[in-house]
Amino acid sequence: MSDPSGSDGVDSGQNRAGPMLDISDLAVSFGDQSVVSGVDCSVERGTLVGLVGPNGAGKTTVLRAVKGTLDPDAGTVCVDGDPIRDKSAKAVSRLVASTPQGTALSFDFSVKQTVEMGRTPHLGRFDRMDETDRRAVERAMERASVAQFADRPFTSLSGGERQRVLLARALAQETPVLLLDEPTANLDINHAVRTLELVRTLVDDGKTAVAAIHDLNLAARYCDELVLLAGGGVRAAGRPVDVLTSDTLRDAFDAETLVTTQPGTDAPLVTPLAQQETVDRRVHVVGTGRPAAAAVSTLVGAGCQVTVGVVPAGDAAAERAADLDCEAVTVPAFAGIDDAARERAIDLAAAADAVVRAGETGAGNSAVIDAASALLNAAAGDRTDSTGRHDAVPLDTLPAAVASLSPTAERGGTPAPTQSPTD
């Protein structure tokens, strides 16, 4: 029966040494088609590991092997130190709970009935739920914030609400390991974040979780470690910052990406780059905040040589410039623009092929903007910039707009000075 301590089932095996989940040399094929081979992965206790990779990489296959519903051709899966191949399906279900990728059910059960299914591994063939089981169901529903839906038909709920009900069903199993197959698929960003915030809380409280996640930025934000599957095997594993690099993503997804940092965190931010010709232009960005940071990312990703400023130190645009090794003329926050900083920014703007204005620029940068031989306003949305100017350039077409301009040298300009403002 259930653990009478009232926990979510995280006490089992917590005093043992070694990882909670260990996958060694796993290989799975369907007929003559190999899906994955040589997969090695260890998941430490109380951590959240994300499985990421292109469609068809084998993420769901690995999860099925871990929960014992698929027999691998080779390799072993151990949970809490014990191989699951030596256990019955019911015994494995007391160790590993999972949520499916889809949210459809064959029968129109109520929410409470759906969550009660999670107690099946703890019941004998003719057993009825007792008070311990009922408490486990109530705790799971409260934890997943679905108690208010208890008597409603499962099919009457939204996609995000259904996802939480299925998570509650998995929590009712009171297992030390939780598997989630695309828990944010088909959810809007609000429900996706709420779902992963809940999973993160469960992990912080002691659960061990593995989630197949298609959104790389959400995976980077919430997971302790990532395992990148591609081409039938593991291409990279470790901290998100070590796995999500442009080179690794190019190898796994055959796509060009720009990798920076998510604001307010040290998690990587992956921005796909459209296939386009390199834009060999010098661009000076004037502005602050996320609009200016986004303009910097877009222009660097297109191959432009980008400088920034004058901008307050610590601003999103300054941090993005530092991430991408772009020169940024900065001044202390709230200190105003001094003459040295203004003159350096004017020099950079005058020598650039284009100056891009994005976000708030402040009166102190008016001389920098006036030095531009060609000025473009980056749109914040609806083809207006942050000051309400119409016919601004949308971010996705900003590189093309810059490319359409003649280089400064052809307009009689001079190269930017190479000394720093402190020289």
N, C-alpha and C positions, 0 to 999 in steps of 0.2 A: 504494500500500500504506500501512500504518499509519505514523504518525510514529515513527521509530526512537528518539526521545528518551525514550520510555516515559511520556509525559504522558498525561493524559486527553483530549488533543486541544484544549487551551485556548490553544495558542500561535498558532493560525492567526489572522492578522490583528491580533494584539495590539498591533502598532506603528502601526496605522492610527489616524487621528483620527476622531472622531465616534462615535455610538452603535453598539453591536454589532447591534442590531435597530431598524429604523425602519419604522413603519407609517404611511402617509399617505393620508388621505381614503378609507379602505377602505369599500366598500359590497358587501353580499351579499344576494341575494334568492333565494327558491325559488319559481319561478312568479311569481304576482302578489304574493306575500307578502314584504315587505322584512324582513330579519332585523336587519341593522345597516347604518348609513350614516354617512359622515363620521367614521369612527374614525381618530383620530390618536394615536400612541403611540410614544415613543422609549425604548429600554431600554439603559442605559449598560452598558459592559463590566464584568463581575464583579459584577453586581447580581441580586437576586431581586425580580421584579415579580409581584404577585398580581392576577389578574383576579377581581373579585368582583361580585356582583349577583344579582338574583332569578333563579329558574328561567326558562329561555327568553329570557334577556337577550342571548344570542349569544356566551357565553364560549367554548364548544366551536367554534363557527363561526369565530371569530377565530383560534383555534389551528390549525384545519384550513387556513385561508388562509395562515398563516405557514409551515406545513410543506409547502405546495404541493400538498396533496391536494384542494383546492377552488379553483376559479378564481373570483376576485371579479368582480363586475360593473364595479367601478371601483376606482381606487386602486392603490397600489404597496406591495410589501413588499420591503425591502432587508435583506440579512444581510451584515454586514461591508462595507457600502457598495455591494453589488451587488444589483440587482433579481433576485429568484428566477425571475421569468417568463422570463428569458433563459437559464436553466439547465435541464439535464435533471433528471429525477426522481432519478437516481443522484447527480448533483452536489449537489442540494439535500440529499440524505440524508447527504452528507459534511459538511454545515454544520449541519443541524438534526436532532436526535434527539427522540423523543417517547415518552411512556408513555400508554397508553389509559386511559379511565375504567373500563372493565371489565377483569377479569382472566381471562377465558375464552380458551382456545386451541382451534382446530379439531382439532388432533391432539395425542395424548398424548406429547409429547416429554419427554425428561429435562430437568432444570434446565440442565445444561451445553449441551445441544443448543439450548435456548431462547436462552441468552445468546449462543451462536455465531451466531445469526441477525443479531445486530448488526453482524457483519463483512461482510454481504452488499454494502453500498455500496462496499467497498474491493476487491472481487474481480471479476475478469472472468467472462464467462459460463461458461468451462470451468476457471477457476482453483480450486485447492484451498487451504485455509488453510495458511500457512507458520508458521515459528516466531514471527514478529512478530505474526501474528494470534492465535496461541495465547497469547502473553504478554498481549495486550490483553484477551482473554477472562478469563484468570486474574486480572488486575488488577481488572477490573470486578466479578468475583464476590467477590473479597476486600473491595473497597471497599463493596459492598452487603451484606456479611456473609451470603452465600449459598453460599460455597465448600463448606461441610459438607453441602449438599444436592445436590451435583453430579450424583450418579447416581440421585437420586430422581425419580419421575414428577412433572411439574409439577402435575398434578391432585391429588396426594396432600398438597399443602401447604395451610396455612391462608391466609386472605385477606391477612393482613399479610405472610406469607412470599412469596406470589405477587407482591404489589406490589413487594417488594424485588428479586425475580428480573427483573421487567419493567424496573425501574430499572437493573439490571445490564446487561440487553440494550441499553438506550439508552446506557449508559456505554461499552459495547464499541464503539459506533460512533465514539467519539472525536471528537465534534463540539464546536465552541465554544458552541453554543446548545442548551439543553435545554428541552423543553416538557412540562408535566405537566398532564394533564386530570383534575381532581379526585383528586389522589393520596391523599387521606385519606378518600375516600368509602367507607362501609361498614366502616371500621376503628374499633376501640375506641380510646380516648384514648391508651393506651400505644403502640400501633402507629402511630397518627397522629403522635404527637410524635417517635417514633424515625425515621419517614420524613422529616419535615420537618427534624429535626436533621441527617440525612444530606445532604439537599439544601442546607441552610445551609452545611455544611462544604464541599461541592463548590463552592458559589458563593464562599466565602471563599478557596478555592484557585484561583479564576480563571474558573470556569464562568459563563456568563450564562444565567439561567433565567427562564421565565415559567410560572406555575402558576395554573390556575383552581381556586379554593378556595372551598368553600361556607361554611366555618366562619370567620366574621369575626374572632373572637378569635385563632385560630391564624394567620390571614393577617396580622393586626396584629403579632403577636409575632415572626414569622419573616421577613416581607417588608420590603425596603428601601422600596419604593413600592407603591401600590395604584392600579389603574384600575377605577373603578366603572362598570359597564355597566348601563343600564336604558333602557327605552323606545326601543331601537334605536340608542342612541348612548352616548357617554361623558358621564356626569353629573359626575364629579369624578376628578382624578388628582393624585398627589403623595404626600407622606409619610402613613403611616397616621393620624397624629394630625390631619392636615388633611382627610383624606377621610372618616373615620368620625366624623361629627358627627351629633347628633340631627336637625338640620334636613335634612342631606343624605340620611340614611337614611330619614327620613319621606318625602322626595320619591321616592326610588328604590324602597323596599319598601312604601310606604303602611302603615308600622307605627311605633308609638311606641317609642322606646328610651331608655334611660338610659346615657350614656357617661361612664365614669369611667376609672381607670387600673389596669392589671394590677399586682398587688403585686410589688414588686421591680424593676419596669421602668418605662419611660415610654410603653409601648404602650397604646393605648386598650382598655378593657374594655366591651363592648357587652352590655347586659342588656335583652332584650325586655320590654316592659311590657304586661300584659294590659289589654284595653279595660275601663275601669271608671270609675265616677263619681269626681270629685276628692274626696279626703277632706280637708275643711277643719278640721283639728285641729292643735293644738300638741302635740308629742311630745318628751319628753326621753329620750334613750337613755343608759343606764348600762351600761358593760361595755367589754371590750377585745377586740382581735384580730379575726379574720375574721368571727365571728358578729355582733359589734357593727357592723362595717363593712357587712355584708350587710343588717342591719336598717336602718341609715341609708339605704342605697341604695333599699331597698324602700319605705320610708316617704316619702322625697323623691319617688320616682317616682310615688307615689300622690297627691302634692299636699300632703302634710303639711308644716308648719313645724317643722323638727327642730333640736334642740340636743343637745349631747353633753357628758358629763363627770361627774366628773373623770376624765381619761384621761392616761396618760403621753405626752409629746410624741414624735412619731415612730411611735406605735402605728398599726396599720392603721385603727382607727376614727377617730383624729385626722386621718390623711391623707385618708380618705374624706370626712370633714366639710369639710376644706379644699377638696377637689375640687368639692364641691357647694355651697360658700359657706354652710355651716352654722356657727353659733357653736359652738366647742368650748372647754370649760374644761380647760386642760392644765397639767401640772406637769412639771418635768424628770424624765426616766426615773430610777427608783430613789431619787428625792428625798423621797417621801412627799407627802401632801396637806397644804398649808398652810391656815391659817384663811381667807384671802381667797378661795382657789379653792373651798374647801368651801362657804363662804357663798354665792358666786355660783351654784354648781351647785344648792344648796338652793333658792335663789330661782327658778331656772329650772324645777326639778322641781315646786315648789309651784304655779307659775302654769300648768304644762302641763295639757292635758286628759288626758294619760296619760303614765306613765313606763314605758318598756320596758327590761327587764333582759335583756341578751344577752351571752354570754361570761362571762369572769371579771370580777367587780366589785370584789373586795378589801374588806377590813374598813373601810378609810377612807371608802368610799362608803355605809356603812350609814345615815348621817344623811340623805344625798341620797335614798335609797330610801324612808326613813321619811317624807319630805316629800310623797310622792306621794298624790294624792287617788284615783288609780286606777292599779293596777300590773298590767302584763302581762309574763309570762315568754316570751321568744321561744325556740321549740324549736330544738335543735341537730339533732334527728333522732328518729324514733320517738316523737314527741310528748313528749319530755323536754327540759329545758333543760340547760345545761352543768353544773349542780349536781345533776342527776338528778331534778329535780322532774317529776312526771307532769302530764299535762293542760296542758302548755305549748302556746302558740299556734304552729302551723307558719308559716314565713316567708311562704308564698304567701297565707295568710289573715290575716296580721297587719294589713294596712290595713283589712279589713272589721271585725276585732275592735276596732280603734281607732275606726272610724266608728260603731260601736254604742254608744259611750260618750257621755254628755252633755258638752257643753263645760263647762269649769271655771266660767265665769261663771254658768251655770245651777245650779251646785252651791255658789255663794257664794264662789268663788275670786276672786283679784285678778290683773290682768295682770302679766306679768313686767317687772321693771325694765329700762330700756333702756341703762343705762350699762354699760360693760365693767368687768371686775374690776380694771383698772388705773386707772380714772377716780378 
